[in-house]
Amino acid sequence: MRCAFAYLSTALLTLAACGPDPANTLVDTSNEPAGANCAQGGVRIDVGLDRNGDGMLDTNEVDDSQYVCNGQNGQNGQNGQNGTGTNGDKIKLTQEAAGANCAFGGTKLEVGPDTNNNGMLDANEIVTTRYVCNGGAGDVVNAFAEGALYLNDQATGTMQTASVVAPAAGTVFAIAETDAYCTSTSGQPNTCASGTPASDVCIMVTTDAGATDCTTTSAPHAFVHLSANLSTHMTTSNAFPVTAGTHTYYVRGSTVDAASAGKVGLWRRGLTLIYVPDAPAAPIQ
C-alpha cells in the first residue's frame, strides 16, 4: 500500500491518505464553570474530526465549540419556600443510524430545559435537535502506476486518472504524487535540456482531461526545477465541491522548458481521491 501526504492550502487542512476510511466526527461534552461563556455555568460541547484515529477528541482536533448554559436559580418565596427555577438545560446524545439525517450514521444531539426537575431530558422538553454525522466509510480511491510517462519539451500529458462515486453532496479531496527524473545521457526519452535547470516540470489535479500547461492556471499545482540525474518527488492536492454522482479527476503533467528540447520521465504516478459528505447539521440555538 502506498501513502500520499499533501497540504491543502485552500482549506488549511492536512490530509494523510493510506487507503483508510476518512476520519469520523466526534462529540465531547464537559462542565463549563460560571464565567464569561455561561453566567450560571453549563455544558461545553466540542465537535471535531478524529484525525489521528485514536477514538478520542483531542484538543487540537476540536473544530467547533458551543455552550449550553444553565438558567438562573429561582427566587426563594416567603416563609422559606423555593422559587420556580429549573435545573437548567439537559443534553441527550444517542447514536444515529445511517439514513436521511446522516448518510453514514453519526450522533443525534438533543437539548432542552429540565422543566420538571427530574434530572432527565424528556421528549416534551426537547427544544433543539442537531446531527453530527460521520464521514463515509470506504469512499477512498487509490490509483497508482509504476512505469514512466515521458514528456517532451513544452508537452502536457495525463499521468494518472481516477473516479469516485459521491452518494450525496460533499467534497472530494484529490492528492497526486510522482517522481520526476531526467538524465544527462543524450538520445534518451528523458534526456535533460542543456544548461541549468536541466528541465522544469509541473503537475496539477483537474477535472479537465485536456488541461494544458499547469503553470498558466491559478489552480493549486507543484512546480520543480530538475537537476540532471537526480530524482525529485512531487506532490500536489486540490479540493472539489461535488454533487451526487460519479466524478473523474486527472493528474496533468507538463514540461515547461523554453530553451531546448528538454524531456522528463514521471515514475510512480499516484492519485488518491477522498470523498467527504456534507453534514446536514444546524447550529444550536
C-alpha positions as CSV (number, residue, x, y, z in Angstrom):
1,M,0.0,0.0,0.0
2,R,1.3,3.4,-0.9
3,C,0.8,6.5,1.2
4,A,0.3,10.0,-0.1
5,F,0.7,13.2,2.1
6,A,-0.5,16.6,1.0
7,Y,-1.2,20.0,2.4
8,L,-4.4,21.6,1.3
9,S,-3.6,25.4,1.3
10,T,-7.1,26.4,0.3
11,A,-8.7,24.7,3.3
12,L,-5.8,24.9,5.7
13,L,-6.2,21.1,6.1
14,T,-3.6,18.4,6.3
15,L,-4.5,15.1,4.8
16,A,-2.8,11.8,5.0
17,A,-4.1,9.1,2.8
18,C,-3.0,5.5,3.0
19,G,-6.3,3.9,1.9
20,P,-8.1,4.0,5.3
21,D,-11.5,5.3,5.9
22,P,-11.9,9.1,6.4
23,A,-11.9,10.4,10.0
24,N,-15.1,10.1,12.0
25,T,-16.7,13.1,13.7
26,L,-16.6,13.0,17.5
27,V,-18.5,14.9,20.1
28,D,-17.2,15.7,23.6
29,T,-19.1,17.3,26.5
30,S,-17.7,18.9,29.7
31,N,-18.9,21.0,32.5
32,E,-18.5,24.8,31.9
33,P,-17.9,26.8,35.1
34,A,-19.7,30.1,35.7
35,G,-17.9,32.8,33.8
36,A,-17.8,34.7,30.5
37,N,-19.3,31.9,28.5
38,C,-22.1,30.9,30.9
39,A,-23.1,33.3,33.7
40,Q,-24.5,30.4,35.7
41,G,-22.3,27.7,34.4
42,G,-23.4,25.0,32.0
43,V,-22.1,22.5,29.4
44,R,-19.4,22.9,26.7
45,I,-19.9,20.9,23.6
46,D,-16.8,20.3,21.4
47,V,-17.1,18.8,17.9
48,G,-14.3,17.8,15.5
49,L,-12.7,15.1,13.3
50,D,-10.8,12.2,14.9
51,R,-7.8,12.9,12.7
52,N,-5.3,10.6,14.5
53,G,-7.9,7.7,14.7
54,D,-7.5,7.1,18.4
55,G,-11.2,7.2,19.1
56,M,-10.9,10.4,21.3
57,L,-11.4,14.1,20.5
58,D,-8.0,15.6,21.3
59,T,-7.6,19.3,22.0
60,N,-6.0,20.0,18.6
61,E,-8.9,18.2,16.8
62,V,-11.7,20.5,18.1
63,D,-13.2,22.4,15.1
64,D,-16.2,24.0,16.9
65,S,-17.4,24.6,20.4
66,Q,-20.9,25.5,21.6
67,Y,-22.1,26.4,25.1
68,V,-25.5,25.3,26.6
69,C,-25.9,27.5,29.7
70,N,-27.9,26.9,32.9
71,G,-30.8,29.1,33.7
72,Q,-30.8,31.4,36.7
73,N,-31.8,30.0,40.1
74,G,-35.3,30.7,41.1
75,Q,-36.2,33.3,43.8
76,N,-37.0,32.0,47.3
77,G,-40.6,32.5,48.2
78,Q,-42.0,33.7,51.5
79,N,-41.6,31.5,54.6
80,G,-38.5,29.8,53.1
81,Q,-40.3,28.4,50.0
82,N,-38.1,27.8,47.0
83,G,-38.8,29.6,43.8
84,T,-39.8,28.2,40.4
85,G,-36.2,27.8,38.9
86,T,-35.2,24.7,36.9
87,N,-32.2,22.5,36.8
88,G,-31.1,24.2,33.6
89,D,-30.7,22.7,30.1
90,K,-30.1,19.0,29.7
91,I,-28.3,17.3,26.8
92,K,-29.1,13.9,25.4
93,L,-26.8,12.0,23.0
94,T,-27.9,9.0,21.0
95,Q,-26.5,7.0,18.1
96,E,-28.0,8.0,14.8
97,A,-28.3,5.2,12.2
98,A,-27.4,5.8,8.5
99,G,-30.3,7.4,6.8
100,A,-31.9,10.7,5.8
101,N,-30.3,12.7,8.7
102,C,-26.8,11.2,8.3
103,A,-25.8,9.3,5.2
104,F,-23.2,7.3,7.1
105,G,-24.7,7.4,10.6
106,G,-23.5,9.6,13.4
107,T,-24.7,11.1,16.7
108,K,-28.1,12.7,17.5
109,L,-27.8,15.6,20.0
110,E,-30.9,16.9,21.7
111,V,-31.1,19.9,24.1
112,G,-33.8,21.4,26.3
113,P,-34.7,22.7,29.8
114,D,-35.4,20.2,32.5
115,T,-38.8,21.8,33.3
116,N,-40.0,19.0,35.7
117,N,-36.7,18.8,37.5
118,N,-36.4,15.1,37.2
119,G,-32.8,15.2,36.0
120,M,-33.6,13.8,32.6
121,L,-34.5,15.3,29.2
122,D,-38.0,14.2,28.4
123,A,-39.4,14.1,24.9
124,N,-41.7,17.1,25.6
125,E,-38.7,19.1,26.8
126,I,-36.6,18.9,23.6
127,V,-36.1,22.3,22.1
128,T,-33.1,21.8,19.7
129,T,-32.0,18.7,17.7
130,R,-28.7,18.5,15.9
131,Y,-27.0,15.7,14.0
132,V,-23.2,15.3,14.0
133,C,-22.5,12.9,11.0
134,N,-19.7,10.5,10.3
135,G,-17.7,10.7,7.1
136,G,-18.4,8.0,4.5
137,A,-16.6,4.7,5.1
138,G,-14.9,3.2,2.0
139,D,-15.0,6.5,0.0
140,V,-11.3,6.4,-0.8
141,V,-10.0,5.6,-4.2
142,N,-6.3,5.0,-4.9
143,A,-4.8,4.8,-8.5
144,F,-1.1,4.0,-9.0
145,A,1.3,3.2,-11.9
146,E,5.0,2.3,-11.6
147,G,6.2,2.8,-15.2
148,A,7.4,6.1,-16.7
149,L,5.4,8.6,-18.6
150,Y,7.8,10.6,-20.9
151,L,7.1,14.2,-21.8
152,N,8.9,16.2,-24.5
153,D,9.8,19.9,-24.3
154,Q,6.7,22.0,-23.6
155,A,4.4,19.0,-23.7
156,T,1.5,18.0,-21.4
157,G,0.1,14.6,-20.7
158,T,-2.3,12.8,-18.3
159,M,-0.1,10.9,-15.8
160,Q,-3.0,9.4,-13.8
161,T,-6.8,9.3,-13.6
162,A,-9.4,8.0,-11.2
163,S,-13.1,8.3,-10.4
164,V,-15.1,8.3,-7.2
165,V,-18.9,7.9,-6.6
166,A,-20.5,10.6,-4.4
167,P,-23.8,9.4,-2.9
168,A,-24.7,12.9,-1.9
169,A,-23.3,16.5,-2.0
170,G,-19.9,16.9,-0.4
171,T,-16.2,17.5,-1.1
172,V,-13.6,15.3,-3.0
173,F,-10.1,15.8,-1.8
174,A,-7.6,14.8,-4.5
175,I,-3.9,14.2,-3.8
176,A,-1.4,13.5,-6.6
177,E,2.3,12.4,-6.5
178,T,5.1,11.3,-8.8
179,D,8.9,11.0,-9.1
180,A,10.3,13.2,-11.8
181,Y,13.7,12.5,-13.4
182,C,15.8,13.5,-16.4
183,T,19.2,12.1,-17.5
184,S,22.3,13.8,-18.9
185,T,22.7,10.9,-21.3
186,S,21.8,12.0,-24.8
187,G,19.2,10.2,-27.0
188,Q,17.0,9.0,-24.1
189,P,13.3,9.6,-23.9
190,N,14.0,11.7,-20.7
191,T,17.2,13.5,-21.7
192,C,17.6,16.7,-19.8
193,A,17.7,20.1,-21.5
194,S,21.1,21.8,-21.7
195,G,22.0,24.3,-19.0
196,T,20.6,24.9,-15.5
197,P,18.0,24.0,-14.6
198,A,18.1,20.8,-16.6
199,S,14.4,20.6,-17.1
200,D,11.3,22.2,-15.5
201,V,8.1,20.2,-14.8
202,C,4.8,20.9,-13.1
203,I,1.8,18.7,-12.1
204,M,-1.8,19.5,-11.1
205,V,-5.1,17.7,-10.4
206,T,-8.0,18.8,-12.5
207,T,-11.4,17.7,-13.9
208,D,-10.3,18.8,-17.4
209,A,-8.8,15.9,-19.3
210,G,-7.3,18.3,-21.8
211,A,-5.8,20.9,-19.4
212,T,-2.6,22.4,-20.8
213,D,0.5,23.9,-19.1
214,C,-0.4,23.9,-15.4
215,T,1.8,27.0,-14.7
216,T,-0.7,29.1,-16.6
217,T,-3.5,28.4,-14.1
218,S,-4.3,29.8,-10.6
219,A,-5.3,26.3,-9.5
220,P,-3.0,24.5,-7.0
221,H,-0.1,22.8,-8.7
222,A,3.5,21.7,-7.9
223,F,6.5,23.0,-9.9
224,V,10.1,21.9,-9.7
225,H,13.5,22.7,-11.4
226,L,15.1,19.4,-12.1
227,S,18.8,18.6,-11.8
228,A,20.3,16.1,-14.2
229,N,20.4,12.5,-12.9
230,L,18.6,13.4,-9.7
231,S,15.0,12.1,-8.9
232,T,12.7,14.6,-7.4
233,H,9.4,13.7,-5.6
234,M,6.5,15.9,-6.4
235,T,3.0,16.2,-4.7
236,T,0.0,18.5,-5.1
237,S,-3.6,18.5,-3.9
238,N,-6.9,20.2,-4.5
239,A,-10.5,20.2,-3.1
240,F,-13.5,19.9,-5.3
241,P,-17.1,20.5,-4.1
242,V,-19.4,17.9,-5.7
243,T,-23.0,16.8,-6.0
244,A,-24.3,13.3,-6.1
245,G,-22.8,11.2,-9.0
246,T,-19.6,9.9,-10.4
247,H,-16.7,12.4,-10.6
248,T,-13.5,11.8,-12.6
249,Y,-10.1,13.6,-12.0
250,Y,-6.9,13.8,-14.0
251,V,-3.3,14.5,-13.0
252,R,-1.8,16.5,-15.8
253,G,2.0,16.8,-16.1
254,S,3.8,19.5,-18.1
255,T,7.3,20.2,-19.1
256,V,7.9,24.0,-19.5
257,D,11.4,24.4,-20.9
258,A,11.6,27.2,-23.4
259,A,15.3,27.0,-24.5
260,S,15.9,23.5,-25.8
261,A,14.4,20.0,-26.2
262,G,14.4,19.0,-22.5
263,K,12.5,15.9,-21.7
264,V,11.4,14.3,-18.4
265,G,10.2,11.0,-17.2
266,L,7.5,10.7,-14.5
267,W,7.6,7.5,-12.5
268,R,5.4,6.1,-9.6
269,R,2.4,8.1,-10.5
270,G,-0.3,8.1,-7.9
271,L,-3.7,9.7,-7.4
272,T,-5.8,9.4,-4.2
273,L,-9.4,10.6,-4.0
274,I,-11.2,11.0,-0.7
275,Y,-15.0,11.8,-0.6
276,V,-16.4,13.5,2.5
277,P,-20.1,14.2,2.6
278,D,-21.6,17.4,3.8
279,A,-23.1,17.1,7.3
280,P,-26.8,18.2,7.4
281,A,-26.2,20.0,10.8
282,A,-27.8,23.2,12.1
283,P,-26.2,25.3,14.8
284,I,-27.6,25.0,18.3
285,Q,-29.9,27.9,19.2
